[in-house]
Amino acid sequence: MARTAQTFEEVDRIVRSADLKRFRTGGSHHVTGRMVAIAPGDVLQKLCAIWKVAGPIIRLVIKTPFIPSSWRAALEILANLMDTVCKNA
């Protein structure tokens, strides 16, 4: 998942090509608290599916200099964790 140096246009193409309805309430990739307890593996797959869409946005935000460095560091930690978790998912 870890993709580097994406442009706004590349990220926009990823987001526009995603079927975000799947992740909203009632969609096939929507997650509830009950699902986390019952089927964590399924939840992980769904989490990683949305990460493939949202991750590039976060990576682009991390490169934005007007965001405080401590905020960028927190986002970088989250992005690295998600990349690791979703590497083989």
C-alpha positions in Angstrom: 0.0 0.0 0.0 2.8 2.4 0.8 2.9 4.7 -2.2 5.1 7.7 -2.3 5.1 11.2 -3.8 1.5 11.1 -5.2 0.2 14.2 -6.7 -3.2 15.8 -6.1 -4.4 14.4 -9.5 -3.3 10.9 -8.7 -5.0 11.0 -5.3 -8.1 12.5 -6.8 -8.3 9.7 -9.4 -8.1 7.1 -6.6 -10.9 8.7 -4.7 -13.1 9.3 -7.7 -12.7 5.7 -8.9 -13.7 4.3 -5.4 -17.3 3.3 -4.8 -17.7 5.1 -1.5 -21.3 4.0 -1.1 -19.9 0.6 -0.1 -18.4 2.2 3.1 -21.5 4.2 4.1 -24.3 2.9 6.4 -25.9 0.0 4.6 -23.1 -0.6 2.2 -21.2 -3.8 1.8 -18.1 -2.5 3.5 -19.9 -0.6 6.3 -18.6 -1.7 9.8 -20.6 -1.8 13.0 -19.3 -2.2 16.6 -21.0 -5.6 16.7 -19.1 -6.7 13.6 -15.8 -5.9 15.3 -16.6 -8.3 18.1 -18.0 -11.1 15.9 -15.8 -11.0 12.8 -12.6 -9.0 13.3 -11.0 -10.5 10.2 -13.8 -9.3 8.0 -13.6 -5.9 9.7 -9.9 -5.8 8.9 -10.5 -6.5 5.3 -13.1 -3.6 5.2 -10.8 -1.3 7.1 -8.0 -1.9 4.6 -10.3 -1.4 1.7 -11.1 2.1 2.8 -7.4 2.7 3.7 -6.6 2.1 0.0 -8.8 5.2 -0.7 -8.1 7.3 2.4 -4.4 6.5 2.8 -3.3 8.5 -0.3 -5.2 11.5 1.0 -3.5 11.3 4.4 -0.1 10.8 2.7 -0.7 14.0 0.7 -1.8 15.9 3.8 1.4 14.8 5.6 3.4 16.6 2.9 1.5 19.9 3.4 3.9 22.3 5.1 1.2 24.6 6.7 0.0 21.8 9.0 2.0 21.7 12.3 4.8 19.3 12.3 3.4 17.5 15.4 0.2 16.9 13.5 2.1 15.6 10.5 4.1 13.3 12.8 0.9 11.8 14.3 -0.6 11.3 10.8 2.7 9.7 9.6 2.6 7.2 12.5 -1.1 6.3 11.7 -0.2 6.0 8.0 2.7 3.7 8.7 0.7 1.6 11.0 -2.1 1.2 8.5 0.3 0.4 5.7 1.8 -2.3 7.9 -1.6 -3.7 9.0 -2.9 -3.7 5.4 0.2 -4.9 3.6 -1.0 -8.4 3.2 -4.7 -7.8 3.8 
